[in-house]
Amino acid sequence: MGQKPSIPKGTRDFLPQEVAKRTYIFETIRKSFEVYGFSPIETPSFELSSVLKGKYGDEGDQLMFNVLRSGNYLSKIDAKDVSEKLTAVTFDKLDRDERIALNQITSKISERSLRYDLTVPFARFVVQHQNDLSFPFKRYQIQPVWRADRPQHGRYQEFFQCDADVVGSDSLVYEVDFVLLFDEVLTNLGIPDFTIKVNNRKILSGIAEVSGESDKLIAITVAIDKLDKIGVDGVVKELKEKGVSEEALDKIMPLFSISGDIEDRLKQMRAYLSKSEIGLQGIEELQYVLETAKNLGLRKAKLEFDVTLARGLNYYTGAIFEVKANGVNMGSICGGGRYDDLTGNFGMKDMSGVGISFGADRIYDVLTELNLFPKGVDNSLDILFINFGDKEGSHCMKLVKELRAAGISCELYPSSAKMKKQMKYANDRGVKNVALVGQNEMDMGVINVKDMSSGEQRQMSLEEVINDLK
């Protein structure tokens, strides 16, 4: 028995109709990116590990796919050294020294990693090519990324990201643009009901400051961000584990009961953060973005100020965005935010940027669940010529060539098999029309076209078929 074919967990094969639907999503997003003035770039699927490591926090580093060094490299590694380091590690809970030991092993056997997102490679790209770019630089990128996450509904180990970023300006105009861009793309895709949640990292810094735990900002934001998954009790438990004091917890608790519309929430938070300069600055920025977007007008999106929105990534410094499709059991379908010094990691200081990402795979699942893909997006064949024999077949091949030249997708069935078999093939392929050209039609110079959905048949000239199908 040969091995049963399978693919790694967290990855997928895509059938033709699935690829067609994904292409529809990518093209809808691409069109809006270009209308908003973004230019396309591409970066390699793997980067030097040193470029990626340490940019996503501990959790991110652990989810990175490292690429084993190639060729005969491993023969030079000291196996004794590696096994001693491994023996010293207890895998259930790694302390700092054990993590360092593991990192040393990893760096010896791997110096490259598959990219974890498109943002950090983009920062590297900007610094490397700064002399060829004009700033503010607006780019979009639609490429796959890889994360060694536990596969589950809507979460894959290989997935596409569709990102748009602006670097080289701290103007809040771009934050407003991104709110409008979310609204435009998701409206164009036909998603009927979705919410753009907005927060500001400075507000989160203010919360940490007011609670007297500024040094635990990362721990606080990571815990608060999980509120919708683990509830208030879960967040409190995690904060206690991270060493946040009871006194600070008392100050953080009122956050979980902030409610009302945007104006009410802003008012409550302004009072809460009255003693934090950075917190109030975050409120001002947020108010400008929300009010301007609202005044310009949104087509379908609901806007919401969510003070617990933190998005786990450490590099955000200003606005934070997350978009959810309402009425669908699915995590966020888009996200993003402002980062003030992402390029600083690569030696280029004070280069502010803001960016967003569309989760194409989750958007696909939402469109599938709500049955929102337009008819005809499955890329099926426009017309199939039935094969009645050698003479008819060679006549039809000329017609096929003419139709293809006119941009109509068509083909001739490869052999003069039984009619039933050819029609079954047409049905299975989802062919829109079938062309029947026998001796009669050849003599008259016409094509007998059968519409596969209505069953209606018409005799037409080649020109009429072209006009009709175009």
C-alpha positions as CSV (number, residue, x, y, z in Angstrom):
1,M,0.0,0.0,0.0
2,G,1.4,3.5,-0.9
3,Q,1.2,6.3,1.6
4,K,-2.1,8.0,1.8
5,P,-1.6,11.6,0.5
6,S,-2.2,14.3,3.1
7,I,-1.0,17.9,3.9
8,P,0.3,19.4,7.1
9,K,-2.3,20.5,9.7
10,G,-3.2,24.2,9.4
11,T,-2.7,24.3,5.6
12,R,-5.2,23.8,2.8
13,D,-5.5,22.9,-0.9
14,F,-7.8,25.1,-2.9
15,L,-10.0,23.8,-5.7
16,P,-10.5,25.9,-8.8
17,Q,-13.8,27.4,-7.6
18,E,-12.2,28.3,-4.3
19,V,-9.2,30.0,-6.0
20,A,-11.7,32.0,-8.1
21,K,-13.5,33.1,-5.0
22,R,-10.3,34.1,-3.2
23,T,-9.1,36.0,-6.3
24,Y,-12.4,37.9,-6.2
25,I,-11.6,38.9,-2.6
26,F,-8.0,39.9,-3.4
27,E,-9.0,41.9,-6.5
28,T,-11.8,43.8,-4.6
29,I,-9.2,44.7,-1.9
30,R,-6.5,45.5,-4.4
31,K,-8.8,47.9,-6.3
32,S,-9.6,49.9,-3.2
33,F,-6.0,50.0,-2.1
34,E,-5.0,51.5,-5.5
35,V,-7.9,54.0,-5.5
36,Y,-6.6,55.2,-2.1
37,G,-3.2,55.7,-3.5
38,F,-1.2,52.7,-2.3
39,S,1.5,51.0,-4.5
40,P,2.3,47.3,-4.5
41,I,5.5,45.8,-3.2
42,E,6.6,42.2,-2.5
43,T,9.2,40.8,0.0
44,P,10.7,37.2,0.3
45,S,8.7,34.4,2.0
46,F,11.6,34.0,4.5
47,E,13.7,36.6,6.2
48,L,16.9,36.4,8.3
49,S,15.7,35.3,11.8
50,S,17.5,38.3,13.3
51,V,15.1,40.6,11.3
52,L,12.0,38.9,12.8
53,K,12.9,37.7,16.3
54,G,12.1,40.0,19.2
55,K,9.6,42.1,17.3
56,Y,6.4,40.2,18.2
57,G,6.9,39.5,21.9
58,D,7.6,36.1,23.5
59,E,4.4,34.5,22.1
60,G,5.3,35.6,18.6
61,D,8.8,34.3,18.7
62,Q,7.5,30.9,19.8
63,L,5.1,30.7,16.9
64,M,7.7,31.4,14.2
65,F,8.6,28.7,11.7
66,N,12.4,28.5,11.6
67,V,14.1,27.1,8.4
68,L,16.7,24.5,9.0
69,R,20.1,25.5,7.5
70,S,20.6,23.7,4.2
71,G,23.2,21.5,2.6
72,N,25.8,19.8,4.7
73,Y,25.7,22.5,7.4
74,L,24.4,20.3,10.2
75,S,27.4,18.0,10.1
76,K,29.5,20.8,11.6
77,I,27.2,21.2,14.7
78,D,28.6,19.8,17.9
79,A,25.9,17.2,18.9
80,K,27.2,17.0,22.4
81,D,26.8,20.7,23.0
82,V,23.2,20.6,21.6
83,S,22.2,17.6,23.7
84,E,23.6,19.1,26.9
85,K,21.6,22.3,26.3
86,L,18.5,20.3,25.5
87,T,18.9,18.1,28.6
88,A,19.0,21.2,30.8
89,V,15.6,22.4,29.5
90,T,12.3,21.5,31.1
91,F,9.7,22.0,28.4
92,D,6.5,22.6,30.3
93,K,7.5,26.0,31.7
94,L,10.7,27.6,30.3
95,D,12.6,30.0,32.5
96,R,14.8,32.8,31.1
97,D,18.0,30.8,31.1
98,E,16.3,27.9,29.4
99,R,14.9,30.1,26.7
100,I,18.3,31.5,26.0
101,A,19.7,28.0,25.8
102,L,17.0,27.0,23.3
103,N,17.5,30.2,21.3
104,Q,21.2,29.4,21.0
105,I,20.4,25.9,19.7
106,T,17.9,27.4,17.2
107,S,20.3,30.0,15.9
108,K,23.0,27.3,15.4
109,I,20.8,25.1,13.2
110,S,18.6,27.9,11.6
111,E,19.3,31.4,10.5
112,R,16.2,32.1,8.5
113,S,12.5,32.1,9.4
114,L,9.3,32.2,7.4
115,R,7.7,35.6,7.7
116,Y,5.3,35.9,10.6
117,D,3.5,39.0,9.2
118,L,4.1,41.6,6.4
119,T,4.7,44.6,8.7
120,V,8.2,43.8,10.1
121,P,9.5,42.8,6.7
122,F,8.0,46.1,5.4
123,A,10.0,48.0,8.0
124,R,13.2,46.3,6.9
125,F,12.3,47.0,3.3
126,V,11.7,50.8,4.0
127,V,15.1,51.2,5.7
128,Q,17.0,49.1,3.0
129,H,15.4,51.1,0.1
130,Q,15.0,54.5,1.7
131,N,16.9,56.2,-1.0
132,D,14.6,54.9,-3.7
133,L,11.3,55.8,-2.0
134,S,9.5,59.1,-1.6
135,F,7.9,59.8,1.8
136,P,5.2,59.5,3.0
137,F,5.5,56.1,1.4
138,K,2.2,54.2,0.9
139,R,2.4,50.5,0.0
140,Y,0.1,47.5,-0.1
141,Q,1.1,43.9,-0.1
142,I,-0.9,40.7,-0.6
143,Q,1.2,37.7,0.3
144,P,1.1,34.6,2.5
145,V,2.5,34.5,6.1
146,W,3.2,31.5,8.4
147,R,2.5,31.0,12.1
148,A,2.9,27.8,14.1
149,D,-0.5,28.4,15.8
150,R,-2.8,25.7,17.0
151,P,-5.1,25.1,13.9
152,Q,-8.8,25.8,14.6
153,H,-11.9,27.3,12.9
154,G,-10.7,30.4,11.1
155,R,-7.1,30.0,12.2
156,Y,-4.5,28.5,9.9
157,Q,-0.7,28.1,9.9
158,E,-0.4,29.4,6.4
159,F,-2.6,32.3,5.4
160,F,-2.7,35.4,3.2
161,Q,-2.5,38.9,4.6
162,C,-3.6,41.9,2.6
163,D,-1.8,44.9,4.2
164,A,-1.8,48.7,3.5
165,D,0.7,50.9,5.3
166,V,1.8,54.5,5.3
167,V,5.3,55.4,6.7
168,G,6.9,58.8,7.1
169,S,4.0,60.8,8.5
170,D,2.2,61.0,11.9
171,S,-0.8,62.8,10.4
172,L,-4.2,61.5,11.7
173,V,-5.6,62.0,8.2
174,Y,-4.3,58.5,7.4
175,E,-6.1,56.9,10.4
176,V,-9.3,58.4,9.0
177,D,-8.5,57.1,5.5
178,F,-8.1,53.6,6.9
179,V,-11.5,53.7,8.7
180,L,-13.0,54.7,5.3
181,L,-11.0,52.0,3.5
182,F,-12.3,49.3,5.9
183,D,-15.8,50.6,5.2
184,E,-15.4,50.7,1.4
185,V,-13.8,47.2,1.0
186,L,-16.2,45.3,3.2
187,T,-19.2,47.2,1.7
188,N,-18.0,46.3,-1.8
189,L,-17.7,42.6,-0.7
190,G,-21.4,42.8,0.3
191,I,-20.9,42.1,4.1
192,P,-24.1,43.5,5.5
193,D,-23.2,44.3,9.1
194,F,-19.8,45.0,10.6
195,T,-18.2,47.0,13.3
196,I,-14.9,48.9,13.2
197,K,-13.6,49.0,16.8
198,V,-11.1,51.7,17.6
199,N,-8.8,52.4,20.5
200,N,-5.5,54.2,21.1
201,R,-2.4,52.6,22.7
202,K,-1.8,56.0,24.5
203,I,-5.1,55.4,26.3
204,L,-3.8,52.0,27.4
205,S,-0.6,53.6,28.6
206,G,-2.7,56.1,30.5
207,I,-4.6,53.2,32.2
208,A,-1.3,51.6,33.3
209,E,-0.1,55.0,34.6
210,V,-3.3,55.8,36.5
211,S,-3.2,52.3,38.1
212,G,0.4,52.9,39.2
213,E,1.7,49.9,37.1
214,S,3.4,51.7,34.1
215,D,6.2,49.1,34.0
216,K,3.6,46.3,33.5
217,L,2.0,48.0,30.4
218,I,2.6,44.9,28.1
219,A,1.2,42.5,30.7
220,I,-1.9,44.7,31.3
221,T,-2.6,45.2,27.6
222,V,-2.1,41.5,26.7
223,A,-4.6,40.5,29.5
224,I,-7.2,43.2,28.7
225,D,-7.1,42.2,25.0
226,K,-8.4,38.7,26.0
227,L,-11.5,40.1,27.7
228,D,-14.0,38.8,25.1
229,K,-12.4,35.4,25.2
230,I,-11.8,34.8,29.0
231,G,-14.2,37.3,30.7
232,V,-13.5,39.7,33.5
233,D,-12.6,36.9,36.0
234,G,-10.0,35.5,33.5
235,V,-8.4,38.9,33.0
236,V,-8.2,39.5,36.7
237,K,-6.6,36.1,37.3
238,E,-4.1,36.7,34.5
239,L,-3.2,40.2,35.9
240,K,-2.7,38.7,39.4
241,E,-0.4,36.0,37.9
242,K,1.6,38.8,36.2
243,G,2.2,40.5,39.6
244,V,-0.3,43.4,39.2
245,S,-1.2,44.6,42.7
246,E,-4.7,44.5,44.3
247,E,-4.7,48.3,44.5
248,A,-4.0,48.5,40.8
249,L,-6.7,46.0,40.0
250,D,-9.2,48.1,41.9
251,K,-8.3,51.0,39.6
252,I,-8.5,48.9,36.5
253,M,-11.9,47.3,37.3
254,P,-14.1,50.3,36.4
255,L,-12.8,50.0,32.8
256,F,-14.9,46.8,32.3
257,S,-18.1,48.8,32.9
258,I,-17.5,51.7,30.5
259,S,-20.6,51.8,28.2
260,G,-22.9,54.0,26.1
261,D,-22.3,55.6,22.7
262,I,-19.0,57.0,21.5
263,E,-19.5,60.4,23.2
264,D,-20.4,58.8,26.5
265,R,-17.4,56.5,26.4
266,L,-15.0,59.4,25.6
267,K,-16.5,61.4,28.4
268,Q,-16.1,58.6,31.0
269,M,-12.5,57.9,29.8
270,R,-11.6,61.6,29.9
271,A,-12.6,61.7,33.6
272,Y,-10.8,58.3,34.3
273,L,-7.6,59.5,32.7
274,S,-7.7,63.1,34.0
275,K,-4.3,62.8,35.7
276,S,-2.5,61.1,32.8
277,E,-1.1,63.4,30.1
278,I,-0.4,60.5,27.6
279,G,-3.9,59.1,28.3
280,L,-5.6,62.4,27.5
281,Q,-3.5,62.8,24.3
282,G,-4.8,59.4,23.2
283,I,-8.4,60.5,23.8
284,E,-7.8,63.7,21.7
285,E,-6.4,61.6,18.8
286,L,-9.2,59.1,19.0
287,Q,-11.9,61.8,19.1
288,Y,-10.5,63.4,15.9
289,V,-10.4,60.1,14.0
290,L,-13.9,59.1,15.1
291,E,-15.6,62.4,14.5
292,T,-13.9,63.1,11.1
293,A,-14.8,59.6,9.8
294,K,-18.4,60.0,11.0
295,N,-18.7,63.5,9.4
296,L,-17.3,62.2,6.1
297,G,-19.9,59.5,6.2
298,L,-19.7,55.7,6.3
299,R,-21.6,53.4,4.0
300,K,-22.2,50.3,6.1
301,A,-19.7,50.3,9.0
302,K,-20.7,50.8,12.7
303,L,-18.0,52.7,14.6
304,E,-17.2,51.8,18.2
305,F,-14.7,53.0,20.8
306,D,-13.6,49.9,22.7
307,V,-11.3,50.7,25.6
308,T,-10.3,47.0,26.1
309,L,-9.1,46.7,22.5
310,A,-5.3,46.2,22.8
311,R,-4.3,43.9,19.9
312,G,-1.5,41.8,21.5
313,L,1.3,43.1,19.3
314,N,3.9,45.2,21.2
315,Y,4.8,47.6,18.3
316,Y,1.6,49.7,18.3
317,T,1.9,53.2,19.8
318,G,-1.2,55.1,18.7
319,A,-4.6,54.2,17.1
320,I,-5.6,50.5,17.1
321,F,-8.2,49.1,14.8
322,E,-10.2,45.8,14.8
323,V,-13.1,44.9,12.6
324,K,-15.7,42.2,13.3
325,A,-18.5,40.9,11.1
326,N,-21.7,41.0,13.2
327,G,-23.9,37.9,13.4
328,V,-21.1,35.5,12.5
329,N,-19.2,33.4,15.0
330,M,-15.7,34.5,14.0
331,G,-12.8,36.5,15.4
332,S,-11.8,39.8,13.9
333,I,-11.6,39.9,10.1
334,C,-9.3,43.0,9.9
335,G,-7.0,44.9,12.2
336,G,-4.2,47.4,12.4
337,G,-2.8,50.5,14.1
338,R,-0.2,53.2,14.4
339,Y,3.4,52.4,15.2
340,D,5.9,55.2,15.9
341,D,9.2,53.6,15.6
342,L,9.1,50.3,13.8
343,T,12.0,51.2,11.5
344,G,14.0,52.1,14.6
345,N,14.9,48.4,15.0
346,F,16.8,48.7,11.7
347,G,18.6,52.0,12.5
348,M,16.1,54.5,11.0
349,K,14.7,56.6,13.9
350,D,11.5,58.6,14.2
351,M,9.7,57.1,11.2
352,S,6.1,57.0,12.2
353,G,3.7,54.6,10.4
354,V,0.2,53.4,10.4
355,G,-1.2,50.3,8.7
356,I,-4.1,47.9,8.4
357,S,-4.5,44.2,7.4
358,F,-7.5,42.4,5.8
359,G,-7.8,38.8,6.9
360,A,-8.7,37.3,3.5
361,D,-9.2,33.7,4.9
362,R,-11.7,34.8,7.5
363,I,-13.4,37.1,5.0
364,Y,-13.7,34.1,2.7
365,D,-15.3,32.1,5.6
366,V,-17.8,35.0,6.3
367,L,-18.8,35.3,2.6
368,T,-19.3,31.6,2.4
369,E,-21.3,31.4,5.6
370,L,-23.6,34.3,4.6
371,N,-23.7,33.1,1.0
372,L,-22.4,36.4,-0.4
373,F,-20.2,35.5,-3.3
374,P,-21.7,36.9,-6.5
375,K,-23.0,34.4,-9.1
376,G,-20.5,33.7,-11.9
377,V,-17.5,34.4,-9.6
378,D,-16.5,30.7,-9.8
379,N,-14.7,31.2,-13.1
380,S,-16.5,28.4,-14.9
381,L,-16.2,27.8,-18.7
382,D,-18.3,30.1,-20.9
383,I,-18.9,27.5,-23.6
384,L,-18.1,23.9,-24.3
385,F,-18.2,22.5,-27.9
386,I,-19.6,19.0,-28.1
387,N,-17.4,16.7,-30.2
388,F,-19.4,14.8,-32.9
389,G,-16.3,13.4,-34.7
390,D,-13.1,14.2,-36.5
391,K,-14.6,16.4,-39.2
392,E,-16.9,18.4,-36.9
393,G,-14.1,18.5,-34.3
394,S,-11.6,20.2,-36.6
395,H,-14.3,22.7,-37.7
396,C,-15.1,23.5,-34.0
397,M,-11.4,24.0,-33.2
398,K,-11.4,27.0,-35.6
399,L,-14.5,28.4,-33.8
400,V,-12.9,27.8,-30.4
401,K,-9.8,29.8,-31.6
402,E,-12.0,32.8,-32.7
403,L,-13.9,32.8,-29.4
404,R,-10.8,32.7,-27.3
405,A,-9.3,35.6,-29.3
406,A,-12.4,37.5,-28.3
407,G,-11.7,36.7,-24.6
408,I,-14.4,34.1,-24.2
409,S,-13.3,31.0,-22.2
410,C,-14.1,27.9,-24.3
411,E,-12.9,24.4,-25.3
412,L,-13.8,21.4,-27.4
413,Y,-14.5,18.1,-25.7
414,P,-11.4,16.0,-26.5
415,S,-13.1,13.0,-28.1
416,S,-16.4,12.0,-29.7
417,A,-17.6,10.1,-26.6
418,K,-21.3,9.4,-26.0
419,M,-23.5,12.5,-25.8
420,K,-24.5,11.6,-22.2
421,K,-20.9,11.5,-21.1
422,Q,-20.0,14.9,-22.7
423,M,-23.1,16.5,-21.1
424,K,-22.3,15.1,-17.7
425,Y,-18.8,16.6,-18.0
426,A,-20.4,20.0,-18.9
427,N,-22.6,19.8,-15.8
428,D,-19.8,18.7,-13.5
429,R,-17.6,21.6,-14.7
430,G,-20.4,24.1,-14.3
431,V,-20.2,25.1,-18.0
432,K,-22.6,28.0,-18.8
433,N,-23.3,27.1,-22.4
434,V,-22.9,24.1,-24.7
435,A,-22.3,24.5,-28.4
436,L,-23.7,21.8,-30.8
437,V,-22.2,21.9,-34.3
438,G,-23.0,18.9,-36.5
439,Q,-23.0,18.7,-40.4
440,N,-26.2,20.7,-40.6
441,E,-24.8,23.6,-38.6
442,M,-21.5,23.5,-40.6
443,D,-23.4,23.7,-43.9
444,M,-25.5,26.7,-42.6
445,G,-22.5,28.4,-40.9
446,V,-24.2,28.6,-37.5
447,I,-23.6,27.5,-34.0
448,N,-26.4,25.9,-32.0
449,V,-26.0,27.2,-28.4
450,K,-27.7,25.6,-25.4
451,D,-27.9,27.7,-22.2
452,M,-27.2,25.2,-19.4
453,S,-29.2,27.0,-16.7
454,S,-32.4,27.7,-18.7
455,G,-32.2,24.8,-21.2
456,E,-33.0,27.3,-24.0
457,Q,-31.4,26.6,-27.4
458,R,-30.6,29.2,-30.1
459,Q,-29.0,29.1,-33.6
460,M,-26.5,32.0,-33.9
461,S,-23.7,33.2,-36.1
462,L,-20.1,33.3,-34.6
463,E,-20.4,37.1,-34.3
464,E,-23.7,36.8,-32.4
465,V,-22.2,34.3,-30.0
466,I,-19.3,36.6,-29.3
467,N,-21.6,39.6,-28.7
468,D,-24.0,37.5,-26.6
469,L,-21.3,36.1,-24.3
470,K,-19.3,39.3,-24.0
